[in-house]
């Protein structure tokens, strides 16, 4: 299984999801952003610091922009919010059926409709809490 996590800039939510999920799964993971502002840059410093306190290290990751070719490279594409999902769908090639889901679909018990962007909320720990819950739900679904 190849899973791609997508957020806006690929410096907070999606690299965190990639880093957390790769610790609990044998799936091949990657992350990307719908915008190209941070291409080539590492995850946001405060996000990395919050993750390191939990034992995650994703300092090796670098931001990249989501492309239409990702639909052919991955078995599942996961967006962090409705805006990301809409941006992803705009690039879907005609006839492609790769599933695209919101990450919070894997954690309905939280009542959250999206993973809030900690770049703006400054709640890095809260984002990681939700990412861990969603990752466990995703892992349970793909291992069934």
C-alpha positions as CSV (number, residue, x, y, z in Angstrom):
1,X,0.0,0.0,0.0
2,X,1.3,3.4,-1.0
3,X,-0.2,6.4,1.0
4,X,0.2,10.1,0.2
5,X,-0.7,12.7,2.9
6,X,-1.5,16.2,1.5
7,X,-1.9,19.6,3.2
8,X,-1.4,23.1,2.0
9,X,2.3,23.8,2.4
10,X,3.7,20.4,3.3
11,X,5.6,21.7,6.3
12,X,3.2,20.9,9.3
13,X,0.3,18.5,8.9
14,X,1.2,16.2,6.0
15,X,4.8,15.6,6.9
16,X,3.7,15.0,10.5
17,X,1.1,12.5,9.3
18,X,3.8,10.8,7.1
19,X,6.2,10.7,10.0
20,X,3.7,9.3,12.5
21,X,2.2,6.8,10.1
22,X,5.5,5.4,9.0
23,X,6.2,4.5,12.6
24,X,3.1,2.3,12.9
25,X,2.8,0.9,9.4
26,X,4.7,-1.0,6.7
27,X,2.9,1.1,4.1
28,X,5.0,3.2,1.8
29,X,4.3,6.8,2.7
30,X,5.0,10.3,1.3
31,X,3.6,13.8,1.7
32,X,3.0,16.8,-0.4
33,X,1.5,20.2,-0.4
34,X,-1.1,21.7,-2.7
35,X,0.9,25.0,-2.8
36,X,4.5,25.2,-3.8
37,X,5.7,27.9,-1.4
38,X,8.0,25.6,0.7
39,X,9.3,23.1,-1.9
40,X,12.6,21.7,-0.7
41,X,12.3,22.9,2.8
42,X,12.2,20.7,6.0
43,X,9.1,20.5,8.2
44,X,8.4,23.6,10.2
45,X,10.7,23.9,13.2
46,X,8.0,24.1,16.0
47,X,6.2,21.2,14.5
48,X,9.4,19.1,14.5
49,X,10.1,20.1,18.1
50,X,6.6,19.0,19.2
51,X,7.1,15.7,17.3
52,X,10.5,15.1,18.8
53,X,9.1,15.3,22.3
54,X,6.9,12.3,21.3
55,X,9.8,10.4,19.8
56,X,9.1,11.2,16.1
57,X,11.9,12.4,13.9
58,X,11.0,13.5,10.4
59,X,13.8,16.0,9.9
60,X,14.8,14.0,6.8
61,X,11.5,15.0,5.0
62,X,11.4,17.9,2.4
63,X,8.4,19.6,1.1
64,X,7.2,19.0,-2.4
65,X,4.1,20.0,-4.4
66,X,1.3,17.6,-5.2
67,X,1.0,16.8,-8.9
68,X,-1.5,14.9,-11.1
69,X,1.1,12.1,-11.4
70,X,0.5,11.4,-7.7
71,X,-2.8,9.8,-8.6
72,X,-0.9,7.0,-10.5
73,X,1.9,6.7,-7.9
74,X,-0.3,6.1,-4.8
75,X,-3.1,3.7,-3.8
76,X,-4.6,6.2,-1.4
77,X,-4.4,10.0,-1.1
78,X,-5.3,11.7,2.2
79,X,-6.1,15.4,2.5
80,X,-6.1,17.3,5.8
81,X,-9.1,19.5,5.1
82,X,-11.8,20.3,2.7
83,X,-9.7,22.9,0.8
84,X,-6.9,20.4,0.3
85,X,-9.4,17.8,-0.9
86,X,-10.9,20.2,-3.5
87,X,-7.4,21.2,-4.7
88,X,-6.4,17.5,-5.0
89,X,-9.6,16.7,-7.0
90,X,-9.0,19.6,-9.4
91,X,-5.9,17.8,-10.5
92,X,-7.5,14.3,-10.9
93,X,-6.8,12.9,-14.4
94,X,-9.9,11.9,-16.3
95,X,-10.9,8.3,-15.5
96,X,-8.6,8.0,-12.5
97,X,-10.2,6.2,-9.6
98,X,-7.5,6.5,-6.8
99,X,-9.4,7.1,-3.5
100,X,-9.1,10.5,-1.9
101,X,-10.2,10.8,1.7
102,X,-10.0,13.3,4.5
103,X,-7.7,12.1,7.3
104,X,-10.3,12.7,9.9
105,X,-12.5,10.1,8.2
106,X,-10.3,7.6,10.1
107,X,-11.2,9.1,13.4
108,X,-15.0,9.7,13.4
109,X,-15.0,9.5,17.2
110,X,-13.2,12.8,17.4
111,X,-16.1,14.7,15.7
112,X,-13.4,16.7,13.8
113,X,-14.0,17.5,10.1
114,X,-10.4,18.4,9.4
115,X,-7.0,18.5,10.9
116,X,-6.5,22.2,11.9
117,X,-3.4,23.8,10.6
118,X,-1.0,24.4,13.5
119,X,1.0,26.8,11.4
120,X,-1.9,29.2,12.0
121,X,-3.4,27.8,15.2
122,X,0.0,27.3,16.9
123,X,-1.4,24.2,18.5
124,X,1.3,21.7,17.4
125,X,0.5,19.2,20.2
126,X,-3.2,19.3,19.4
127,X,-2.5,18.6,15.8
128,X,-0.2,15.7,16.7
129,X,-2.8,14.3,19.0
130,X,-5.3,14.2,16.2
131,X,-2.8,12.9,13.7
132,X,-2.0,10.0,16.0
133,X,-5.6,9.1,16.4
134,X,-6.3,9.3,12.6
135,X,-3.1,7.3,11.9
136,X,-4.3,4.5,14.2
137,X,-7.7,4.5,12.5
138,X,-6.0,4.4,9.1
139,X,-3.7,1.6,10.1
140,X,-6.7,-0.5,11.4
141,X,-8.5,0.0,8.1
142,X,-5.7,-0.9,5.8
143,X,-4.6,-3.9,7.9
144,X,-8.1,-5.5,7.8
